[in-house]
Each structure stands twice: as structure tokens, then as C-alpha cells.
Amino acid sequence: MSAVTGHDTGTAARFDPRPMIAVCFGWFMVIVDATIVNVALPAIGDEFSTSVSGLQWVVDAYTVVFAGLLLSAGWLGDRAGGIRTLRVGLVVFTVGSVLCGAALSLSMLVACRAVQGVGAALLVPASLSLIQANYGDRRARARAHAQWGMVGGVASGCGPLLGGVLTSTVGWRWIFFLSVPSAIAGLLAAGRWVPKDSPRDRAGRFDAPGQLFGIVALAAVTAAMVEAGRTGWTSPGVLLGFAGSVLSAAAFVAVEARAEHPMLPLSAFRRRELSVATTVGFLMNVGFYGQLFVLTFLFQRARGDSAVVTGLALLPQTAIVVLGTWIGGLANRRAGPRAPTSAGMALGAAGFLALALLGAAAAYPALVVPMVAVGLGTSITMPAVTSAAVEGAPPGRAGLASGVLNASRQVGAAVGIALLGTLIAGSADFGPGFRDAMFVAGAAFALATLIGLRLPDPET
């Protein structure tokens, strides 16, 4: 079966949705798992008697490992082939999910979340690489990227509500068991609908020093931010963590600049689409995932809502992601990535400013419109930055580009959860911490708005 939907010759073949469906099972799992856990955090904290700082690691163990391994996973996908990498990722993610559901302690849960992160790191660049390989026409790829983004939007919208329902009925452990049927369906669909792709770049060697310094830098800065909520920003442990992160990041850059086969070729960032898309992706996730963590605690801990009520309270923001992704994909296909990127980030920044000014004590109906603005702005931007990154990749390096983009997004998520979570953890009164967190998220989106304007004009 040929799944290619047209070549860059001006003649486009019929769009075949089956490869898209197959690769999106794993993508759906990854995004659901990034949002479904938030609503269950208070219940997990009650069972294991842990603080906000401990619960931050339930989320960040996943995102740190996910982000830290994405570049290596992109390298692996380019060399081993996307379909093989996708299958291994589905298996690893499922094993990690089952172990999370059976965790006997907070430490075991955090460790198993890291296993999930390994699986997620394999799945995401493999899925984008397979889209690049199976859809040869640029318009077809833009359509596929939009559909891929819409699946992420649906998953993001389903996550909090599913998490609330499962936590309140059968218990929080079932939020992890939910991944099993999706993984089985993904394995079956990939075997039937995705043609085997050929490995590329076999001569390159694995960049072990770059991988080591990269993940140490990310883990160190995340740990420092989480610890700051408990001991203060100037405590010795926090300062040591920041220093270790800076030194590791500097070593990472030095290693990549000199390596014969770098994990992250620094020359790739000379391509404006890729450099802008990765920066916007980072800032976008700092704000969005950080505020999602904060809102969960606002509704459950500060207001005393149940997990189900919290999932319903978050639904306007997460459900609008489906519509926003469709709008963003359409705008990207018609006008290029610049307009939806900057417009989306500006809308989200306005939403965060409104949330900050309203404050934690505002009635829920007053919070709905700003929450919707944040969700809509984020989702309008997602397809545009994905398309910009992949189209701006060096020839034959779609796996690298998708790894860079999604690594930047997951680094942003880890930093956002750690930073904004620390602001509420270190606040004696939830109100000031909430206000400061929303201002920080809004500043990230405002900066992304300006950076998005640097995307090149669409091709004519």
C-alpha cells in the first residue's frame, strides 16, 4: 500500500487517513497522560501523604525524562526507522503505565512515571517522522499536521475530565491503566496501515556525552525550582541546583559544537523556522502546563472541589483546544505559520492577564472566559509551530526537527510546572501565589507573541 498523498510536483494524490490514524494512537496516549494526572494529584497526595513539592515530581518525572530523551529518540528514529521506534515506544509506555497503576509508594510512582517518559520520547518524534515519510505533498503534510494537532487537542480536553471521573469512581490508579487498550490498538493499526520505512543516517554514532549533559541540565534546573518552593530561592540546595544546570548546559553546548555526530547539530538553528518554533514551543508550555497545575490546586485544595468537579471546571479550557487546533491548522495552511502563532500567543497572554487581575477568589463564571482564551490561544498556535519546525528541518532530518520541537515543549512544561507550582507552594496565602503564577505565564506568552513575528512570510 502506498500511503503517500502527493509529491512536490504540483499533483496531489488522494489523502489516505490510515497512516495518520495509526500513528495517532500513541500521540493520544502521550497527551492524555500529560493532563489526566493533574486532577488526580490531590488524591495521590492524600494516599502517599506528600506535599505539593512531592506531587510536582509525579508530573515532572515524566516531562523531564520525556524532554531529556526526545533528541536521542529522534536520532534513533532516523537510524532505526520510524515504524520500529513507534512500536517499541508503545510497548515501553504501556509497561510504565501498568507499573504506575500498581505503585506502592510515591518513589515507585515517580520512577514509573520516568519509564512512561522513555516511551513518550520514542513515540512523538517517530509519529511526526512517519507523517513526513507518508505524506509527500506540502499541503498534505500541513493537513496531516493539523489532524495530528487536533488529536492532541482532543486528548488534552479529555484528560482532566477522564482523570476526575476515574479518580472519583474507581480510583486514581485507573488513569494509568487507561493506556493499555490504546497501545494495543496502536500496535495493530501500525502493522496494517503504516508502510515500513527505511532507516536513515546509519553512519552516525550515539552522542552519549551530549545526552548526559542535556538531561542533567534539565533535571538540575527542575529540581532547583521544585526545592525552592519548600526551602526558598536562596537556599544552598537550590543555588547548587541552578549552578549545576548552568554548568551542564554549557558543557552540552561545548560538546555539541565539537562532536562529529552531535545529538543536536547547532547549525540546525540557523534555519529561522526551526529556531523560532522551538522557542515559541518552550514558552507556550511554560505558561499552559504551569497554569494547569496551578488551577488543579486552586479548585481542589483552595476551593474544596472534588476531582470530578475539577475536571468539569477545566473542561471549557481544555475542550476549546479541539476548535482552536482546527482554526490554527486552517490558518496555517492558508496564511503560513506567522499569523496563527502570534495571534494565538497574544490571545493567551490576554487570558493570563485577566486571570491574574481577577485573582484566586473570583467566582468561577468570571474565570471561564480567560481560561477559554488561554486554551484557544495555545491550540491555535500548536499546528503552526509544528508545521514550521518540520518544514524548517534540514533535508532528511524530520526526526531531528520533531525531537527538537517537542523537547523544547516538554522542557517548557517541566519548567512551568516547577516554577508556577513553586509560587503557590511557597505562598502562605494561595491568592498572591496564584496572581504571580498567572503573571509569569502571561509574560511567557507575551514574549512568544513577539518571537512568533520572526517567522518568515509564507511561500507564494
C-alpha angles and dihedrals in degrees: 000000000000112000095180109122102200138323131240092269097097094260115102122196125216112295109250110204097190099089089048091052092049097051093043096066090074093041090052090053093050095052096041089053091051092058107024093068096058095071091048095052097094090051090048089048091052093050095048096031095233136148132240089269091057092048091051087066092054086065100031097048086065097043096043094053091040092052096038095054100038095093092050089046089053089051090049092049092051091052105033097035129259098257094053092046090049093054094048090048092053091052095046093046092050093049090050091049094052091048090050090054090052096045115141098194141019091255091054091048092051091049092050091048086058089055088053088052090057090054092046091051090056095045103051104053090039091056094049092045090053090050089053091049097046101043111056101175118080093226091049090051091049089052091048092048090051091051090046088052092048090054087053089049092052090047092049090049094047095046103076094040094047089046092052095048095046094044093050095045116029098007139264094282091073092065086074097043088057090079095066101077092043091053093050091050090048093052092049094046094047090053093052106033110029118074115225111262127213120250115246137205096020092167095068120099126221111266099226097168092050092049092049097049092043097054093041090054092051095043092048096052091045092050091048092053094047091048091049090067090059105035105019134260095276099048116123094246093052094047090048090052093052091047091050090050093051093048092047092048091051090049090049092055092046092050094047092049092056103032118111090218106021121194087224113027103211089209088070089074090065084080104088097210093056097044094047094044093051093048093049090046090054095049093043093057093043088063103034102044093036092056092044088058091048095047091052091059092041092059100037106032103026098035100027097233121160123247091258093050089048091052089050091046090054093045097090090058098042098038093053087062089079092058093041093052090052091049092047093049092049092047091048093052093048104036107015127248101294099076099045092043097054096035092050094049092047091052091050092048090054090051092052092048090053092049091050093050094045092050134202094293095060118118114262096247089059090056096051100079095048090046090051090049090055094048094044094047093048094049094046088057099046101075092043096054091043092053092044092052096048094043089048093053121117111260112288093005103103090129090055093048094048090047092051093048096046092042089056091048094049092045086053091050092050093047093044094051092045095045101040092038089054091053092059094037092054095046119096088202117044091218100070092042092051092049093049092047092053092048091052091048091048092050090053091053093045091054090048089053091059094043091050089062088069092069109114123256115272117264115265 
